[in-house]
Amino acid sequence: MMNHIGFGNWPFSFLPQTRKLTELTPSQVMSKFNAATVQKITNLKDKNHHTEAYLLGAKMMGYTELAKKFDLINQLVKLEGHNPIRTYEYELYQALLASAKTELSPKEYLQFYSAF
């Protein structure tokens, strides 16, 4: 039986399986974490640009593969005028938060989480 990421009867087996998202050392991630980026994420969410906010968060944390997925979703949203795969995007968002929680201090994670 093939394991795949997906929801309902629509498998995302063409996407890579879940991997460890950390591609930078914790010290590199911490040096990229700043209040200005978190504020940009908050501003994007306030304007209802959720996918772009997730993309910026993934880039800030150094998760290049996750950032590529959010970028592709963002392109799809621009083409369709709405997000036809919102459930999948939410799964990626949850993976972003889970990985950030293990790498950031509690105070930084709270700021990061609150931005969304």
Backbone as CSV, one residue per row, in Angstrom:
resi,resn,N_x,N_y,N_z,CA_x,CA_y,CA_z,C_x,C_y,C_z
1,MET,0.839,-1.180,0.000,0.000,0.000,0.000,0.884,1.242,0.000
2,MET,0.565,2.191,-0.838,1.357,3.407,-0.964,0.869,4.453,0.029
3,ASN,1.777,4.978,0.814,1.433,6.081,1.717,1.474,7.369,0.921
4,HIS,0.512,8.227,1.176,0.513,9.501,0.483,-0.080,10.585,1.373
5,ILE,0.281,11.803,1.039,-0.278,12.957,1.710,-1.519,13.334,0.933
6,GLY,-2.591,13.653,1.595,-3.774,14.075,0.865,-4.963,14.216,1.780
7,PHE,-6.088,14.483,1.200,-7.316,14.561,1.953,-8.426,14.019,1.074
8,GLY,-9.403,13.423,1.711,-10.498,12.842,0.950,-9.979,11.785,-0.004
9,ASN,-10.493,11.772,-1.192,-10.065,10.813,-2.207,-9.054,11.414,-3.167
10,TRP,-8.516,12.562,-2.841,-7.581,13.228,-3.732,-6.184,13.132,-3.142
11,PRO,-5.412,12.098,-3.543,-4.085,11.922,-2.957,-3.070,12.898,-3.524
12,PHE,-2.131,13.272,-2.690,-1.019,14.109,-3.123,0.231,13.249,-3.165
13,SER,0.133,12.072,-3.770,1.261,11.144,-3.785,2.415,11.664,-4.636
14,PHE,2.161,12.660,-5.478,3.240,13.217,-6.293,4.132,14.152,-5.476
15,LEU,3.692,14.506,-4.272,4.493,15.360,-3.406,5.399,14.519,-2.533
16,PRO,6.563,15.035,-2.133,7.450,14.278,-1.259,6.778,13.987,0.073
17,GLN,7.113,12.863,0.663,6.571,12.519,1.964,7.086,13.498,3.008
18,THR,6.433,13.512,4.160,6.826,14.417,5.229,8.286,14.195,5.586
19,ARG,9.031,15.269,5.669,10.444,15.218,6.000,10.714,16.191,7.122
20,LYS,11.870,16.041,7.727,12.283,17.020,8.722,12.470,18.343,7.995
21,LEU,11.816,19.385,8.482,11.808,20.651,7.770,13.051,21.486,8.018
22,THR,13.788,21.197,9.067,14.940,22.013,9.401,16.042,21.824,8.378
23,GLU,16.414,22.902,7.727,17.500,22.855,6.768,18.648,23.762,7.201
24,LEU,18.446,24.527,8.264,19.476,25.394,8.809,19.728,24.996,10.261
25,THR,20.883,25.345,10.767,21.153,25.072,12.173,20.324,26.030,13.020
26,PRO,20.033,25.676,14.286,19.234,26.572,15.123,19.824,27.974,15.241
27,SER,21.148,28.107,15.281,21.736,29.441,15.391,21.472,30.268,14.131
28,GLN,21.444,29.612,12.963,21.137,30.330,11.727,19.677,30.768,11.715
29,VAL,18.794,29.909,12.222,17.379,30.260,12.278,17.178,31.430,13.228
30,MET,17.788,31.365,14.411,17.625,32.422,15.394,18.117,33.756,14.841
31,SER,19.192,33.744,14.048,19.705,35.003,13.518,18.748,35.601,12.486
32,LYS,17.899,34.782,11.859,16.952,35.280,10.878,15.639,35.725,11.516
33,PHE,15.375,35.282,12.755,14.125,35.637,13.417,14.202,37.072,13.900
34,ASN,13.261,37.892,13.458,13.233,39.274,13.936,11.811,39.806,13.943
35,ALA,11.629,40.829,14.743,10.297,41.404,14.924,9.754,42.021,13.640
36,ALA,10.636,42.548,12.790,10.181,43.168,11.545,9.524,42.144,10.623
37,THR,10.111,40.950,10.540,9.530,39.899,9.702,8.195,39.443,10.269
38,VAL,8.125,39.289,11.576,6.868,38.896,12.217,5.802,39.955,11.954
39,GLN,6.173,41.218,11.973,5.219,42.299,11.686,4.738,42.231,10.237
40,LYS,5.640,41.897,9.301,5.238,41.738,7.901,4.221,40.606,7.761
41,ILE,4.453,39.505,8.490,3.516,38.382,8.460,2.157,38.832,8.982
42,THR,2.155,39.574,10.085,0.904,40.083,10.655,0.176,40.978,9.656
43,ASN,0.917,41.864,8.997,0.305,42.760,8.011,-0.308,41.981,6.846
44,LEU,0.376,40.950,6.380,-0.164,40.127,5.295,-1.452,39.430,5.732
45,LYS,-1.459,38.897,6.948,-2.664,38.216,7.444,-3.814,39.205,7.604
46,ASP,-3.501,40.424,8.070,-4.537,41.444,8.219,-5.173,41.808,6.881
47,LYS,-4.390,41.703,5.803,-4.898,41.992,4.455,-5.508,40.749,3.804
48,ASN,-5.600,39.662,4.572,-6.182,38.396,4.107,-5.316,37.693,3.064
49,HIS,-4.016,37.915,3.113,-3.065,37.244,2.230,-2.401,36.099,3.010
50,HIS,-3.185,35.090,3.329,-2.726,34.007,4.187,-1.564,33.229,3.584
51,THR,-1.679,32.838,2.343,-0.638,32.025,1.719,0.685,32.778,1.656
52,GLU,0.640,34.064,1.345,1.864,34.855,1.312,2.481,34.972,2.704
53,ALA,1.647,35.040,3.738,2.149,35.085,5.112,2.834,33.769,5.472
54,TYR,2.222,32.645,5.090,2.837,31.337,5.353,4.158,31.219,4.608
55,LEU,4.191,31.712,3.373,5.411,31.681,2.563,6.525,32.469,3.248
56,LEU,6.213,33.652,3.724,7.210,34.475,4.404,7.692,33.800,5.690
57,GLY,6.766,33.167,6.425,7.152,32.454,7.642,8.080,31.291,7.355
58,ALA,7.793,30.538,6.304,8.650,29.409,5.930,10.026,29.893,5.490
59,LYS,10.066,30.989,4.749,11.357,31.548,4.329,12.153,32.035,5.528
60,MET,11.468,32.698,6.464,12.146,33.204,7.643,12.782,32.071,8.440
61,MET,12.076,30.951,8.551,12.576,29.823,9.316,13.609,29.012,8.537
62,GLY,13.752,29.265,7.241,14.733,28.556,6.439,14.239,27.240,5.876
63,TYR,12.927,27.050,5.801,12.345,25.817,5.280,12.092,25.980,3.780
64,THR,13.113,25.756,2.986,13.013,26.044,1.552,11.993,25.160,0.841
65,GLU,11.925,23.889,1.179,10.966,22.995,0.519,9.531,23.405,0.844
66,LEU,9.281,23.728,2.081,7.952,24.177,2.473,7.623,25.518,1.815
67,ALA,8.599,26.396,1.711,8.397,27.691,1.046,8.030,27.488,-0.422
68,LYS,8.659,26.522,-1.084,8.333,26.242,-2.485,6.883,25.793,-2.615
69,LYS,6.410,24.959,-1.690,5.018,24.492,-1.739,4.056,25.650,-1.544
70,PHE,4.355,26.528,-0.569,3.490,27.687,-0.365,3.520,28.612,-1.581
71,ASP,4.662,28.739,-2.237,4.758,29.566,-3.433,3.887,28.999,-4.552
72,LEU,3.905,27.684,-4.725,3.061,27.061,-5.749,1.581,27.248,-5.430
73,ILE,1.219,27.122,-4.171,-0.175,27.350,-3.770,-0.553,28.803,-4.053
74,ASN,0.357,29.729,-3.767,0.101,31.142,-4.014,-0.137,31.403,-5.499
75,GLN,0.637,30.750,-6.358,0.433,30.885,-7.797,-0.943,30.356,-8.205
76,LEU,-1.343,29.222,-7.613,-2.650,28.641,-7.905,-3.774,29.577,-7.450
77,VAL,-3.616,30.173,-6.290,-4.614,31.120,-5.785,-4.768,32.294,-6.743
78,LYS,-3.654,32.797,-7.250,-3.712,33.925,-8.191,-4.402,33.532,-9.495
79,LEU,-4.184,32.294,-9.948,-4.835,31.828,-11.176,-6.336,31.620,-10.994
80,GLU,-6.708,30.997,-9.866,-8.105,30.636,-9.634,-8.921,31.762,-9.005
81,GLY,-8.268,32.672,-8.326,-8.994,33.721,-7.620,-9.417,33.314,-6.220
82,HIS,-9.162,32.068,-5.858,-9.436,31.546,-4.524,-8.530,30.335,-4.311
83,ASN,-8.562,29.762,-3.126,-7.694,28.620,-2.823,-8.486,27.315,-2.886
84,PRO,-8.336,26.553,-3.972,-9.085,25.305,-4.100,-8.513,24.164,-3.256
85,ILE,-7.332,24.332,-2.704,-6.733,23.265,-1.891,-6.406,23.779,-0.485
86,ARG,-7.355,24.453,0.119,-7.185,25.062,1.438,-6.819,24.035,2.505
87,THR,-7.387,22.842,2.458,-7.096,21.819,3.462,-5.623,21.428,3.420
88,TYR,-5.081,21.247,2.234,-3.662,20.905,2.107,-2.783,22.040,2.614
89,GLU,-3.151,23.274,2.288,-2.390,24.425,2.769,-2.388,24.465,4.300
90,TYR,-3.518,24.147,4.909,-3.612,24.145,6.368,-2.697,23.082,6.973
91,GLU,-2.591,21.920,6.330,-1.676,20.870,6.803,-0.227,21.360,6.759
92,LEU,0.145,22.071,5.709,1.497,22.629,5.607,1.722,23.694,6.679
93,TYR,0.713,24.506,6.933,0.795,25.537,7.974,1.018,24.892,9.344
94,GLN,0.308,23.809,9.613,0.483,23.103,10.890,1.900,22.537,11.008
95,ALA,2.457,22.040,9.910,3.835,21.534,9.921,4.823,22.670,10.188
96,LEU,4.559,23.842,9.616,5.400,25.013,9.851,5.404,25.381,11.331
97,LEU,4.227,25.442,11.936,4.139,25.800,13.348,4.798,24.758,14.246
98,ALA,4.587,23.481,13.939,5.166,22.416,14.763,6.692,22.460,14.741
99,SER,7.258,22.683,13.575,8.715,22.748,13.480,9.266,24.008,14.138
100,ALA,8.574,25.121,13.965,9.024,26.371,14.583,8.980,26.265,16.104
101,LYS,7.990,25.558,16.625,7.859,25.419,18.080,9.050,24.693,18.686
102,THR,9.625,23.744,17.944,10.771,22.995,18.465,12.073,23.774,18.351
103,GLU,12.113,24.796,17.498,13.360,25.509,17.245,13.448,26.891,17.878
104,LEU,12.319,27.490,18.169,12.321,28.837,18.717,12.131,28.790,20.231
105,SER,12.566,29.840,20.880,12.307,29.955,22.315,10.807,30.146,22.505
106,PRO,10.288,29.865,23.704,8.843,30.048,23.914,8.361,31.465,23.598
107,LYS,9.149,32.472,23.956,8.759,33.859,23.688,8.731,34.136,22.185
108,GLU,9.764,33.681,21.465,9.805,33.896,20.023,8.703,33.113,19.318
109,TYR,8.449,31.895,19.781,7.389,31.091,19.165,6.039,31.775,19.353
110,LEU,5.794,32.324,20.541,4.527,33.007,20.782,4.347,34.188,19.837
111,GLN,5.418,34.947,19.599,5.351,36.051,18.642,5.086,35.528,17.230
112,PHE,5.792,34.455,16.862,5.643,33.862,15.528,4.222,33.348,15.342
113,TYR,3.726,32.574,16.309,2.382,32.009,16.245,1.329,33.112,16.216
114,SER,1.497,34.130,17.034,0.521,35.216,17.115,0.427,36.000,15.822
115,ALA,1.495,36.003,15.039,1.479,36.723,13.765,0.479,36.121,12.787
116,PHE,0.225,34.836,12.927,-0.707,34.160,12.031,-2.111,34.246,12.575
